[in-house]
Amino acid sequence: MPSSSRGSLPLAERAALFGQLAALEQAGVPVERAFAMLQLLPASQARVVAAGQQIAKGRDLAGAGQCSGLFSALDVTLLQAAQSAGSPARVYQRLAKHYEQQAQQAKNLRSRLLLPAAMLLLALLVQPLPSLVSGLLSPAGYVWGVLQPLLLIVLVFYSGRRYWQRSQTPAALGSASLLDAWLLRLPVLGAAHARRNVRDYVETLGLLLEAGLPMFSALPKALATLSNSQLRQDFLALQLRVLGGESLAVALRPMEFPGQPLLLGLIASGEASGTLAASLLSYAQHETLALASLQEQLATWLPRLAYVLVALWMAYGLLTGAGIVSQLPPELR
């Protein structure tokens, strides 16, 4: 079954998968044997077995992982580039660390949101009780008044989650999305999204050049890692300028994105000294640390913001007497 028809592996499972693959690759274990040695949770192990069977039939690593639903679209793109460059060990290590950080941050965020979520549920249950006891609100109205905002919150959550998952998928070449352009303009989150995309592009390009691929072959493979269609069009234009004879630094100069001045300086220095691959990887490492710091700050402050909003909503209801009764249709009151 193609990966597109399945849900992605949990973040912790992805981290464990790539951590094991990195260790086995560094130990010199062939990929077919490595897949026979991988150990994940039972729900994920079936995909490992399916991928191993595909590899045994002669399919490449990235294709087998995509077909079995083991790898995400971005994983597949990076691994295809790594296969072209040689050993995928560096990409395994990078993905293991990336998913480990994401899993830890998601765990921390969930634990920090428990208190505001409990407060919200308590407020929804308690606020309409006086109206129910006094007869102003029917039992059906009470149940609907509690469920309605909960259903709205669940809808918003899953809509945001689906869009976030789509934003992790590399964009089709030549496609354009107004939503992607709007996402880049969001305060804080837009800059983080752009920096993550550019980081992926630059790191992939650096890994490919370090492995000995020529610039003309490496640029299209790095382009395939970009998930934002607007950024992909911008970097496609950069690629065409380089193919037209410009240096990478000159081709990058007209572009605008967070971190562009630093990247431009590192590329110019790397091209002058013959260490372009190292300069690109240095920039990618700098951005990885910056993004991890930003994500940690968001995981700290978003629950606090949710807590304050719930507390303000509860205080407003107590002070004004505004509740769910006025929002219900007459037949439920």
C-alpha positions as CSV (number, residue, x, y, z in Angstrom):
1,M,0.0,0.0,0.0
2,P,1.5,3.4,-0.9
3,S,2.4,5.6,1.8
4,S,0.0,8.2,0.8
5,S,-2.9,6.0,1.8
6,R,-1.6,5.4,5.3
7,G,-0.9,7.6,8.2
8,S,2.7,8.5,9.0
9,L,4.6,6.6,11.7
10,P,4.6,8.3,15.2
11,L,7.5,10.6,15.7
12,A,9.1,8.5,18.3
13,E,8.9,5.5,16.0
14,R,10.5,7.4,13.1
15,A,13.3,8.5,15.4
16,A,13.9,4.9,16.5
17,L,13.8,3.7,12.9
18,F,16.4,6.1,11.6
19,G,18.6,5.7,14.7
20,Q,18.8,2.0,14.1
21,L,19.4,2.4,10.4
22,A,22.2,4.9,11.1
23,A,23.9,2.5,13.5
24,L,23.6,-0.5,11.1
25,E,24.9,1.6,8.2
26,Q,27.9,2.7,10.2
27,A,28.5,-0.9,11.2
28,G,28.6,-1.9,7.5
29,V,25.5,-4.0,7.5
30,P,23.9,-4.4,4.0
31,V,20.6,-2.7,3.7
32,E,18.6,-5.9,3.1
33,R,20.1,-7.5,6.2
34,A,19.6,-4.3,8.1
35,F,15.9,-4.3,7.5
36,A,15.7,-7.9,8.8
37,M,17.3,-6.6,12.1
38,L,15.1,-3.5,12.7
39,Q,12.9,-3.7,15.7
40,L,9.9,-1.3,16.1
41,L,6.6,-1.6,17.9
42,P,4.2,-4.2,16.4
43,A,2.0,-1.6,14.7
44,S,5.0,-0.3,12.8
45,Q,6.9,-3.6,12.3
46,A,4.6,-4.7,9.6
47,R,5.8,-1.8,7.5
48,V,9.4,-2.7,8.1
49,V,8.7,-6.2,7.0
50,A,7.0,-5.0,3.8
51,A,9.9,-2.6,3.0
52,G,12.4,-5.5,3.5
53,Q,10.4,-7.6,1.1
54,Q,10.5,-4.9,-1.5
55,I,14.2,-4.5,-1.1
56,A,14.7,-8.2,-1.4
57,K,12.9,-8.0,-4.8
58,G,15.5,-5.5,-6.0
59,R,13.7,-2.2,-5.2
60,D,15.8,0.7,-3.9
61,L,15.7,1.8,-0.3
62,A,13.7,5.0,-0.8
63,G,11.1,3.3,-3.1
64,A,10.7,0.4,-0.8
65,G,10.1,2.7,2.2
66,Q,7.6,4.8,0.2
67,C,5.7,1.8,-1.1
68,S,5.4,0.3,2.4
69,G,4.4,3.6,4.1
70,L,7.5,3.5,6.2
71,F,9.0,6.8,5.0
72,S,7.3,10.2,4.7
73,A,7.5,12.1,1.4
74,L,10.3,14.3,2.7
75,D,12.2,11.2,4.0
76,V,11.9,9.7,0.5
77,T,13.2,12.8,-1.2
78,L,16.2,13.0,1.1
79,L,17.0,9.3,0.9
80,Q,16.8,9.4,-2.9
81,A,19.4,12.3,-2.9
82,A,21.5,10.4,-0.4
83,Q,21.5,7.3,-2.6
84,S,22.7,9.4,-5.5
85,A,25.5,10.8,-3.3
86,G,26.6,7.5,-1.8
87,S,26.1,6.3,1.8
88,P,22.8,7.5,3.5
89,A,24.4,7.4,7.0
90,R,24.4,11.2,7.4
91,V,20.8,11.5,6.3
92,Y,19.8,8.7,8.7
93,Q,21.5,10.5,11.6
94,R,20.0,13.8,10.6
95,L,16.4,12.4,10.4
96,A,16.9,10.4,13.7
97,K,17.9,13.6,15.5
98,H,15.1,15.6,13.8
99,Y,12.3,13.2,14.8
100,E,13.7,12.7,18.3
101,Q,13.5,16.5,18.9
102,Q,10.0,16.7,17.4
103,A,8.8,13.8,19.5
104,Q,10.2,15.3,22.7
105,Q,8.7,18.7,21.9
106,A,5.3,17.2,21.1
107,K,5.4,15.3,24.4
108,N,6.2,18.4,26.3
109,L,3.5,20.4,24.6
110,R,0.9,17.8,25.3
111,S,1.8,17.7,29.0
112,R,1.8,21.5,29.2
113,L,-1.7,21.8,27.6
114,L,-3.3,19.4,30.0
115,L,-4.1,22.1,32.6
116,P,-5.7,24.6,30.2
117,A,-7.6,21.7,28.5
118,A,-8.9,20.6,31.9
119,M,-9.9,24.1,32.8
120,L,-11.8,24.5,29.5
121,L,-13.7,21.3,30.0
122,L,-14.5,22.2,33.6
123,A,-15.8,25.6,32.5
124,L,-17.9,24.1,29.7
125,L,-19.5,21.7,32.2
126,V,-20.0,24.1,35.1
127,Q,-21.0,27.4,33.4
128,P,-24.5,26.2,32.2
129,L,-25.3,24.3,35.3
130,P,-27.2,27.2,37.0
131,S,-29.4,27.6,33.9
132,L,-30.0,23.8,33.8
133,V,-31.0,23.7,37.5
134,S,-33.3,26.7,37.3
135,G,-35.1,25.3,34.2
136,L,-33.9,27.9,31.8
137,L,-32.0,25.2,29.9
138,S,-33.2,21.8,28.8
139,P,-31.0,18.7,29.3
140,A,-30.6,18.5,25.5
141,G,-29.5,22.1,25.5
142,Y,-27.0,21.5,28.2
143,V,-25.4,18.6,26.3
144,W,-25.4,20.5,23.1
145,G,-23.9,23.6,24.7
146,V,-21.0,21.5,26.1
147,L,-20.5,19.5,22.9
148,Q,-20.7,22.4,20.4
149,P,-17.5,24.2,21.4
150,L,-15.7,20.9,21.9
151,L,-16.6,19.8,18.3
152,L,-15.4,23.2,17.0
153,I,-12.1,22.9,18.8
154,V,-11.6,19.3,17.5
155,L,-12.4,20.5,13.9
156,V,-9.9,23.4,14.2
157,F,-7.2,21.1,15.6
158,Y,-7.5,18.4,12.9
159,S,-7.7,21.0,10.1
160,G,-4.5,22.5,11.4
161,R,-2.9,19.1,11.8
162,R,-3.8,18.1,8.2
163,Y,-2.4,21.3,6.8
164,W,0.8,20.9,8.8
165,Q,1.2,17.4,7.5
166,R,0.6,18.7,3.9
167,S,3.2,21.4,4.5
168,Q,5.8,18.7,5.2
169,T,5.3,17.1,1.8
170,P,7.5,18.3,-1.0
171,A,5.6,20.5,-3.4
172,A,5.1,19.5,-7.1
173,L,7.4,21.3,-9.4
174,G,5.7,24.2,-11.1
175,S,2.8,24.2,-8.7
176,A,1.8,27.4,-6.9
177,S,-0.4,27.8,-3.8
178,L,-1.9,31.0,-2.5
179,L,-2.1,29.2,0.9
180,D,1.7,28.6,0.8
181,A,2.3,32.2,0.0
182,W,0.0,33.3,2.9
183,L,1.8,30.9,5.3
184,L,5.1,32.6,4.6
185,R,3.6,35.9,5.8
186,L,2.4,34.6,9.1
187,P,4.1,36.2,12.1
188,V,6.7,33.9,13.7
189,L,5.3,30.7,12.2
190,G,5.8,31.9,8.6
191,A,9.5,32.7,9.2
192,A,10.0,29.3,11.0
193,H,8.4,27.5,8.0
194,A,10.6,29.3,5.6
195,R,13.7,28.7,7.6
196,R,12.9,25.0,7.9
197,N,12.4,24.7,4.1
198,V,15.6,26.6,3.3
199,R,17.6,24.6,6.0
200,D,16.4,21.3,4.3
201,Y,17.4,22.6,0.9
202,V,20.8,23.9,2.0
203,E,21.7,20.8,4.0
204,T,20.8,18.5,1.2
205,L,22.8,20.5,-1.3
206,G,25.8,20.5,1.1
207,L,25.6,16.7,1.6
208,L,25.4,16.1,-2.1
209,L,28.3,18.4,-2.9
210,E,30.3,16.9,-0.1
211,A,29.7,13.4,-1.6
212,G,31.2,14.6,-4.9
213,L,28.1,15.3,-7.0
214,P,28.5,18.2,-9.4
215,M,26.5,21.4,-8.8
216,F,24.3,20.9,-11.8
217,S,23.2,17.4,-10.6
218,A,22.9,18.4,-6.9
219,L,20.7,21.5,-7.4
220,P,17.6,19.6,-8.8
221,K,17.8,17.0,-6.0
222,A,18.0,19.7,-3.3
223,L,15.1,21.5,-4.9
224,A,12.9,18.4,-4.4
225,T,13.1,18.8,-0.6
226,L,11.2,22.1,-0.5
227,S,7.6,21.7,0.7
228,N,6.5,25.3,0.1
229,S,5.5,25.9,-3.5
230,Q,6.4,29.6,-3.4
231,L,9.9,28.9,-2.1
232,R,10.2,26.1,-4.6
233,Q,9.6,28.6,-7.5
234,D,12.1,31.0,-6.0
235,F,14.8,28.4,-5.7
236,L,14.0,27.0,-9.2
237,A,14.8,30.5,-10.5
238,L,18.1,30.4,-8.6
239,Q,18.8,27.0,-10.1
240,L,18.2,28.4,-13.6
241,R,20.5,31.3,-12.9
242,V,23.3,28.9,-11.8
243,L,22.8,26.8,-14.9
244,G,23.0,30.0,-16.9
245,G,26.6,30.5,-15.6
246,E,26.2,32.6,-12.4
247,S,27.9,31.5,-9.2
248,L,25.7,30.3,-6.4
249,A,26.4,33.5,-4.3
250,V,25.5,35.8,-7.2
251,A,22.3,33.7,-8.0
252,L,21.3,33.9,-4.3
253,R,21.7,37.7,-4.0
254,P,18.2,38.8,-5.4
255,M,16.4,36.3,-3.1
256,E,14.7,37.3,0.2
257,F,14.1,34.8,3.1
258,P,15.0,34.7,6.8
259,G,18.7,34.0,7.2
260,Q,19.6,35.0,3.6
261,P,22.4,37.5,4.6
262,L,24.2,34.8,6.7
263,L,23.8,32.2,4.0
264,L,25.0,34.6,1.3
265,G,28.1,35.4,3.3
266,L,28.9,31.8,4.0
267,I,28.4,30.8,0.3
268,A,30.6,33.6,-0.9
269,S,33.3,32.6,1.5
270,G,33.0,28.9,0.7
271,E,33.2,29.5,-3.1
272,A,36.3,31.7,-2.6
273,S,38.1,29.1,-0.4
274,G,36.9,26.0,-2.1
275,T,34.9,24.8,0.9
276,L,31.4,25.4,-0.3
277,A,30.0,22.1,1.0
278,A,31.3,22.7,4.5
279,S,29.9,26.3,4.4
280,L,26.5,25.0,3.4
281,L,26.5,22.4,6.2
282,S,27.6,24.9,8.7
283,Y,24.7,27.1,7.8
284,A,22.3,24.2,8.1
285,Q,23.6,23.3,11.6
286,H,23.2,26.9,12.7
287,E,19.6,27.0,11.4
288,T,18.8,23.6,13.0
289,L,19.9,24.9,16.4
290,A,17.9,28.2,15.9
291,L,14.8,26.3,14.9
292,A,15.1,23.9,17.9
293,S,15.3,27.0,20.2
294,L,12.2,28.6,18.5
295,Q,10.2,25.4,18.8
296,E,11.1,25.1,22.5
297,Q,9.9,28.7,23.1
298,L,6.6,28.0,21.3
299,A,6.1,24.8,23.3
300,T,6.6,26.9,26.5
301,W,4.5,29.9,25.6
302,L,1.6,28.4,23.6
303,P,0.2,26.5,26.7
304,R,0.5,29.7,28.8
305,L,-1.4,31.6,26.2
306,A,-4.1,28.9,26.1
307,Y,-4.3,29.0,29.9
308,V,-4.8,32.8,29.9
309,L,-7.4,32.7,27.2
310,V,-9.5,30.1,29.0
311,A,-9.2,32.0,32.3
312,L,-10.3,35.2,30.6
313,W,-13.3,33.5,29.0
314,M,-14.3,32.0,32.3
315,A,-14.0,35.4,34.1
316,Y,-16.0,37.1,31.3
317,G,-18.8,34.5,31.7
318,L,-18.9,35.0,35.5
319,L,-18.8,38.8,35.4
320,T,-21.4,39.3,32.6
321,G,-23.6,36.3,33.1
322,A,-23.0,35.5,29.4
323,G,-23.1,31.8,28.8
324,I,-24.3,29.3,26.2
325,V,-28.0,29.9,26.8
326,S,-28.1,33.0,24.5
327,Q,-26.3,31.1,21.8
328,L,-28.7,28.1,21.7
329,P,-31.7,27.8,19.4
330,P,-35.1,28.3,21.2
331,E,-36.0,24.6,21.0
332,L,-33.0,23.6,23.1
333,R,-33.6,26.1,25.9
